Amino acid sequence: MGIKVSFFMVAYNTEKYIEKSIRSILNQTEKDINLFVRDNGSTDSTYQIIQKLAAEDSRIVVLHNTNNGITDDGIYFAERGWWYPDDAELGEYISIVDSDDEIEAKFVEILYANAKKNHADMAFAGNYFVSDDTIVGKRVPPFIETCMPSGLEPYFEEVYNCFRTWWGKLYKTDLFEEFFDYAWEPGIPIWWRVDTIVTMRYLQNSKKITAVDQPLYRMTLHENSTYRTREVASGRILEAMAIYNNNYEFLKQADILNDRLLEYIQITHWSYIKENFDVLIATDKMTPADKMEWLTDVMRDEIVGQYCHSHYAMIMFQMKPALESIMEQLEDDRKYDNYLCRLSALLDILEANPGYDMAYVVLFGCLFDVKNIWMFGDEFLELPIEGVSNGVKRALEFSYPIRRWWKYHKWDFLDLIYSVDFTTEIQSQVQEMVRLWKEGNLNGACELSCDILEKSPFSVRAIICRIMYWEAIGEPEEAFLLRKTMSMIWEEEFIERVFAEFEQ
């Protein structure tokens, strides 16, 4: 009998796991297999363990390179010649196993039989998640026997997570070889997620696939893995972008792209971004300002811009813990510099006080922020905030495209509101408020500012009176929020000139 399945494995400093991993392959109920295992420049005893096992079983072919990521004759990871030598005897199917994982004893027997029965180019199964030798979860696909690509449409969401990894599958060797250069092309700007793209590209070129609805692979979870703890940087955003673009092209070329699947890959894109938040909170390798800038870059991303409005509540809810953590580390007068922090603060204020009279001022300060290129937070305008002025109601009648136009034509927006709200009565109240302040009647001035802002929330002098009052009584939190908000809406020189009116 010929070889049915050839296993590929790359090992780097996995001395704790490598023997169990290899033995799980050698102990398959189906014996017509072989294993190509490469020691990737390990500095522990991994290579010696591999050599010992190879001496026991001739089905193991040992490859070794001195330096991590490149063979001694100059072949880089993912290039031809990395996984196996040119003269290798390969089986009908190929399977990849990570050197810290294991497979069930019937992995080959079950998947190979299913693949042959259905003439499948790819066969896959579910997996267990294992921590400290204890099963802590599992992921299982539905049973599938389908032709590609149209047959995948009903199952895509159910099986996508199985294709985030290259392990746990059988690839027909002819498929693996024919599309190797496309699947592993060097142009992929990503390495931590390369297995998702590689697997999806093989899937894209499969004519038929089959899935077994049982877990046959054991993925080891590491609490302090480098993936979980590595630095948060712009590369993480590029990773999510690369996978989204690959998924989009897959669905488009398969002619199964529809609204349901588009929404799914958008949410999947956000899930890759969200995975960084815990690391962002915990890391001490970034300043609070750098963390805030990274979140801002996320919200500037073009793909996020496609769905940030339709999934506003989910995004804000999942991002809020990171925002709150960063704000705790910032100086009081800097914590509201970023519009995301101001949006987060506004959520908290409205939860405690739905009738907050400055709600729309703070909100428009966020929407007008030059860093908020997608006007994230526009959904706030649909909230039933109490006490909306007539001018703001008039502004809210306009559609989102017009609001986008206002972002770059603020004075037209303000003129619209002023034309309705800033009545003769309000102007008289503003003059009285300033007079009370100058006379030292701070409480009287503040009470009158509240009356004014209820009817005319964009009254600059009333807002400034509110700011000065909070600063005067030693409660500057709202003052910081409003000062930064004003700088997003009005010119700084104008603001300072109005402040000066209260001191004359």
N, C-alpha and C positions, 0 to 999 in steps of 0.2 A: 504493500500500500504506500502511496505517496504521502507527503506532508500535507496535512489539512490546513493547519494554521501556523503562521510564523509570528512570534511575539517580538516586539521591539521594546526596549527599556533603556533609559538613560539614568545613571545614578551619580549623584554628587553628595558626598558626606552623609550617607544614609545608613551608616553601620548598624544603627539600632533597629532598622526595619528590613534591610535588603535580603537577609536570608529567608525570612518568612514570606516575603514577596515572591522571591524566585521559587521557593518550594511550593507555593500555591499554584504556580504554573506547571512545575514538573509533576505535581501530584494530580493532574487532571485525569478524569476517567477516560478521556480520549487521549491516547498515547502518541498519536501521529502528529507531533508538534515539534517545533524547535524555538529556540530563544536567542536573539541577538541582543546582548546587553553591553552597553558602553559605559565604562567608568570615565566620568567627565572631569578628570583631573582632581579626584578626591584627595583630601589631606588627612583623612582618618583611615580606618582599616577597611573601608568599603571595597577597594580593589582586591585586597587579600581574601576577603570573604567570597567574592565572585570567583576568584581563581580556585579556591577550595571546592566550591560547588561544581565548577566546570570539570574538575578532576574526577568528580563522582558521576557525572552525567554527560555523555557525549553530545546530547542535544543542545548544549549551551555553546554558543560562539561568543568569545570574549573580545571586545574592542576596548582600546584604552588610548586616551590622549593625556599628555603631560599637563597642558594648560586648559583651564576651563573654557568651553565654548568654541574651541578650534582643535582639529586633529593635528597630529604631529606633521602631517603632510599638507596642512593649510586648508582643510575643508571646514567651513563654518557650520554651526548648527543650522539645520533646515536646508542645507545644500545636498545634492545627490552625493552619496558616499558616506553620509553621516550615520544613517540608521543601519546600514549593512554594506559589506564589501561588494565589489562588482561581480565576483564569482560566487555569490551566495546562492544557496538552494532555498528558494522561497516556496511556501505553501500556497494553496488555492486562495487563502484569505490571510489578511494581516490584522493584527491587533496590537494596540499600544497599552502598556501598563506602567503607571508611575512606580518608582522604586520604593515608595513608602506605603503602597497600597497592596491589596490582595484580591484574588478572584476566587469565586466559589468553585468547588471541585468539578461541577458539571457545566462550567462556563462554556467550554468548547463544545461539549456533547450537545447541549441544548441549542446554542446559537448556530452552530454549524449545520445541524439537522434542519433548523428552521430556514436558514439561508438557502440551502440546497433545494429544499422542498419548494420554495417560492422563487427560485432563480434570482435571488436578490443580490444587488450590488453592495448593499449595506444591511447589516443586521445589528440590532442593539437591544439592550435590556436595561433594567433599572439598577439602582445601586443602594447600598447601605452607607450611612455616615457613621464612622467609628471614632470614638475618642477614648484613649486609655483602654483599648481592647473591649470597649463596651459600645454596643449599637445604640446610637442616640437618635436615629431617624432613618428615613429611607425615601427614595424617589423612584416611582414606578410609572412607566408609560402604559398607555392602553395597548391591548393586543392589536397589531396592525399588519395587514398584508395589502400593500397598495402600490399602484404604479405612480411614477413621478412624471411631471410635477403636480398635476391637477389633483391627484388623489390625496395630497398632503393637506389641502386647504382646510378640511373639517377638523384636522388633528393638530394643526400647527402650534396653537397655544399649549396643548397638552404635552407635546414632545419637545418643544424648543429647549427647555432646560437640559434635556438629555444631550443636546448637541452643543452645549456650552463647553464640553470637554471632549478631547479626542479619545479618551479611554472608555472602556465598557462597550466596545463595538467590534464588529468584524467588517473590514473593508476588502472587497474583492481585489486581489492583487493586480489584476489588469487595470482596474479603476485607479488604484493607488499609484501605479506607475504612469499611466497615460496622462493623468491630470496633476502629476506631482509638481511640475513647474508653476502651474497656475495656482494650485492650492498653497504652495509654500513660497510664492514669489517674494523676493527680498524687499519689494516696495511697500510691504505692509508696515506702517509706522507704529508698530506695537509689538511687544513681546510678552507681556504678562497676560494678554488675552489672545495670543496667537492661536491657541487650540480651538477657540470658538470660530474664528474665521476659517481656519483650515478645514474643520469639520463641515461647516456650512458650504464650503466650496466643493467638497467631495459630494455632499448631499445634492448640490445643485446639478451635478453631472451624473447622478445615479438615475437609472431607468426604473428600478424597482427597489423598494425597501421593505423591511419587515421588523417588527418589534415584538419582544417577549414581555409579557406583563408580570415579571417577577424580578427581584434584585439578584444579580449574579456578580456584582463587583462590590468591593469594600473600599471606600474612600476614607483615608485617615485625616482627621481634623487636627490641626496644630494650633494651640491657643496663641503662640507667639510666632506664627509663621511670618516670613518676610513679606508675603502678600498683604497680610493684615496690618503689619506695622511699618511698612515702607513709607517713605516720605510722600506727603500730599503735594503734588506739583501740577503744572499745566499738562504734563503727560497723561495724567489720569483723565482729563477732559478729552484729550485726543484719543485715548483708548475707547471711551464711550462713543465718540464720534465715528471712529473706524468701524466699530461693531454695528452701529446703527446704519451707516452707509452700506455695509456689506449685507445686512438683513434686508434693507430696502431694495437693493439691487436683486437680491435673491427672489423676493416676492414679485418684483416687477418682471424679471426675466421668466419666472415660472408662470406668469400671467394669473396670479392668485392674489394680487394686491387689492384689498378692498378697505372700506372704512374700519371694519372690525380689526383687521390685522395691522393696519396702520396705527391705530390707537394702541394695540398691543406692543408693537416694537417701540413706540414712543415711551410707554410706561416702562418697558424694559431698559431703554436708554437711561431714564431717570433712576432706575434701580442701580445701575452701575455707578452713577454719580453719588447716590445716597450711601453706598457702601463706604464712602470716604468720610462720612460725617463723624463717626466714632473716633477714627484716627485723628481727624482734625481737632476734636475736642481734647484728646489725650496728649498729642504731641507737644514737646517742649522745644522742637527744632524750628518753630515758626513764631514770629512775634504776633500779637493780636492783630496788628495792622495787616500783616501778611496773610493771616487767616481770612480776614475780612475781604481782602483783595481777591483771594482765591474764590470765595463765594460769589463775589461780584463778577468775576470772569465766568463762572458757571452760568450766571443769569444773563450774561451777554452772548452766550453760545447760540448760534443760529438754530440748532436743532431744538434746544430748550425753548427758543422763541416761537417754535411752531405749535407748542402745546402748553405753554406756561399759563395761558388764560383758561383753556378748557380743563386744566387740572390744577388750578390755582390752590384750592383748599388742601389737596394732597401735598403739593410742594411746600406750601407755607408750614403746614403741620410738621412735616418731616425735617424741615430746615431749622425750625424754631429752637430746638435744644442747642444746636451749634451756635446760633445767633446769641442766645442768652448766655452761653458759656463765654463767648468772645466779649460781650458787653460787660460782663463782670470783671474782665481783665483790663478794660480801657479806662482812662481817666474820665471823670464825670463830664468834663466839657468836650470830650471827643466821642462819647459813646453813641451820639446820634448823627455823626458825620455821614454815615452811610444810610441810604434810603431803606435798605432791608431792615436795619435796626429800628428805624422810625416806623416802618410797617408793623414790625413785631410789637413795638411799644403801643401802637394804636390799637392792635388787637386786644392787648391787656386792658387798656383804658376802657374800651367799649364793652368788654366783658363785665367790668365793674360799674360802668356808667354809660348805658346805651344812649343817653341824651347829651353826651359830651359835645359842647358847642363848638369846639375847635376841630372836630373830626374831619370835616371836608377840607379845612385849611391844611392840616397835617397830611391828609391824603393827596391833595393836589401838589403839595411840596414834594412828595415822593414821586408822583407821576411826571412832574416837570424836571426832576433831577436828570442831568445830562447822562449819568451813568445808567439810568434805567431806560435802555434803548427800546425795550418792548412794552413800556408802560405797564410793567408787572404790578399788580394791585388794582388794576382798573375794575376788577370784579367787586371791590369794596363799594363802588358807586351804586351797586344794586342792593346793598344792604339796607334794611329799613331803619336807618339811623333817625332818631327822633329829632324834632325841631329843625327841620331843613328850611332854610330861608327861601323866599320866592325867587331870588336871583339864582341860587344854586339849583332850585327845581327847574328853572328855565334852561340852565346849562345842561342838566341831566337829560333833557329831551333829545339832545343831539346824539348821533350814533358814534360808535367807536372810531371810524375813520376821521370824523370831524374832531374828536378829542385828540387824535394823533396830530392833526393839523395844529391844534391849540398848543401842543407841546413846544412848537417852534414859533408860536405867535401868541405869547402869553398875554400881551396887552389887549388883544382882541377878546380873549377869554375874560380878563378882568373887567374890561369895559362893559361887556354884556351883563356881568353880575352887578357891577356898580350902577348901571343904568336902571336896574330894578330895585336894588336894596338900599342904595345910598340916597335916601330921601332927604328932604329939607328937615324933617323932624330928627333924623339920625345925625345930620350935620350939627344941629343945635345941641344934641346930647353929647356929641364928641367935644364940642367947645366947652361945655359945662364940666365934662370929665377931666379935661386938661386943667381947667381952673381949679377944681377941687384938689387935684394932685399937687399943683404948685402951692396951694395953701396948706399943704400937709395933711389933708383929709384923705389918707390912703384908702381907708375902708370904704368911704363914700365913693371915691373914684373907681375902686374895684367893683363895687356893686353896680355902678352905672355902666362900666365896661361890659359886665355880664348881660345887662339889658340890651346894649348895643349889639354885642356879638350874636345874640339870639336872633336878631333881625337882619344883621349885616356882618356875617362872620369874617369877611375879608377887609374889615375896617382896620387899616394899619395902626392907627393911633390907639384903638381899643386893644388890639393884640399887644402892642408895646406896653400899655398900661398894665395888662395882665402879667407880662414878663417882669416888669419892674416891681410889681406887688409881690410876686412869689420870691424874687430875690431879696426884697426888703424884709420879709418875715422869715428868712432863712430856710426856705423850701424851694431850692432852685431846680429840681428835677424837671418839672414842666417847662420852666424857663429855658433850660438847655434845649429841650425838644422844640419849643417854639422859635427860639433864636435861629436854630439851624433850618427849620422849616421856612422862615421868612427869607433867608438867604437864597433859597431855591426859587422863590417867586418874585421878589423885588430886588432891585439893585442895592448893593451895600451902601453906596453913598446916600441914597434916598433914605434908607433905614436909619443911618446914623444921624441924618438931618432931623428926622422925626423924633428920635430919642432926645436930641438936644432941645426940642421944644418943651419937654417936660422939666428941663433944668433951668430954663431962663427965668 
